[in-house]
Amino acid sequence: MNEEKKLEVIMGLIMNSGEAKSYAMEAIRSAKEFKFQEADNYLKEANNSLNIAHNSQTELLTQEASGEPVNISLLMVHGQDHLMTSLNFIDLAKEVIDVYKEIYTLSN
């Protein structure tokens, strides 16, 4: 993979991971207003973005596994950090949404 293509893949990792986290945050905000269908829709979007980001990561891992070394750069580390943060944030968002659902159920 040439350097330009690798940069494109890394930027996709960063952008889609960030987008996934943003959608998860919107899901929490919706749940806070007891808009659970909207929250579920945001979580679906978060997972879609996360899957795209994961595909970028897989592309880099496949390159490495095929014997073509991938040079570690600050951008790549940043992308991996975004991906892991997004994974954790989506998991946490699901838990927070469940809490809001419980609060809604108890208050009605």
Sequence and secondary structure as in RCSB ss.txt:
>XXXX:A:sequence
MNEEKKLEVIMGLIMNSGEAKSYAMEAIRSAKEFKFQEADNYLKEANNSLNIAHNSQTELLTQEASGEPVNISLL
MVHGQDHLMTSLNFIDLAKEVIDVYKEIYTLSN
>XXXX:A:secstr
  HHHHHHHHHHHHHHHHHHHHHHHHHHHHHHTT HHHHHHHHHHHHHHHHHHHHHHHHHHHHHHTT      HH
HHHHHHHHHHHHHHHHHHHHHHHHHHHHHHHH 
